[in-house]
Amino acid sequence: MTPWAVFDHEEKSHHLRLIARAPFVTVDQVLQEMDFRPLIADEIDVLEPATEEELLILRSELDVRGQNTGVGRWVEQSADGSWRFVEQEKG
């Protein structure tokens, strides 16, 4: 399952429901990464991006190889506000 989304469950059926996505992916991209189709909330929130301090901790202590992105790369926001995957420095 993609790490770029947040899910809860529908009260009556207890089916998984998509409720939020990362700012650098679309709902369609989240669904393409899944092996099944979850319920989809009426309104999908966009998650707040990580702060520079949070990114530093993630990259230097928690996920030094970029494995939690699922693709072995980090995500970075450009000055124009767009998002992109970046290659990590070797070493």
C-alpha positions in Angstrom: 0.0 0.0 0.0 1.2 3.5 -0.8 2.8 5.5 2.0 1.4 8.7 0.4 -2.1 8.4 1.7 -4.2 8.2 4.9 -7.1 5.8 5.4 -9.8 5.2 7.9 -12.7 2.8 7.8 -16.3 3.3 7.0 -18.4 2.9 10.1 -21.1 0.4 8.9 -19.1 -1.8 6.6 -15.6 -1.3 8.1 -14.2 -1.1 4.6 -11.0 0.9 4.1 -11.6 4.5 3.0 -9.2 6.9 1.5 -9.4 10.2 3.4 -6.2 12.1 2.5 -3.2 12.2 0.1 0.2 13.7 0.0 0.5 17.0 -1.9 2.8 15.4 -4.5 0.4 12.7 -5.7 -3.1 12.6 -7.1 -5.9 10.3 -5.9 -5.5 8.4 -9.2 -1.8 7.8 -8.5 -2.6 6.5 -5.0 -5.3 4.1 -6.4 -2.9 2.9 -9.1 -0.5 1.7 -6.3 -3.2 -0.4 -4.6 -4.1 -4.0 -5.3 -7.8 -3.2 -4.5 -10.1 -0.3 -4.7 -10.9 1.3 -1.3 -13.9 3.4 -0.6 -13.2 7.1 -1.2 -14.3 9.9 1.1 -16.5 12.6 -0.3 -13.7 15.1 0.3 -10.0 14.0 0.1 -7.7 16.2 2.3 -4.2 17.1 1.2 -1.6 16.5 3.9 0.6 19.2 5.2 4.2 18.8 3.8 6.9 18.0 6.3 8.9 20.9 7.7 12.6 21.2 6.9 13.4 20.1 10.5 11.1 17.0 10.0 12.8 16.2 6.7 16.2 16.4 8.2 15.2 13.9 10.9 13.6 11.6 8.4 16.6 11.7 6.0 19.4 11.6 8.5 18.0 9.3 11.2 14.8 7.4 10.2 15.0 6.7 6.5 18.6 7.3 5.4 18.1 5.1 2.3 14.7 6.6 1.2 13.0 3.2 1.6 9.8 4.6 3.1 8.9 6.4 -0.1 8.6 2.9 -1.7 10.9 3.9 -4.6 14.2 4.5 -2.8 14.1 8.2 -3.4 13.1 11.3 -1.4 10.5 13.8 -2.3 11.4 17.5 -2.4 9.4 20.6 -3.0 10.8 23.1 -5.5 10.8 26.9 -5.0 7.8 27.1 -7.4 5.8 24.8 -5.1 5.9 21.7 -7.3 7.0 18.3 -6.0 9.6 15.9 -7.4 11.5 12.8 -6.5 15.2 13.5 -6.1 18.2 11.2 -6.3 20.1 10.8 -3.1 23.8 11.5 -2.7 26.0 8.4 -2.5 28.1 7.9 0.6 
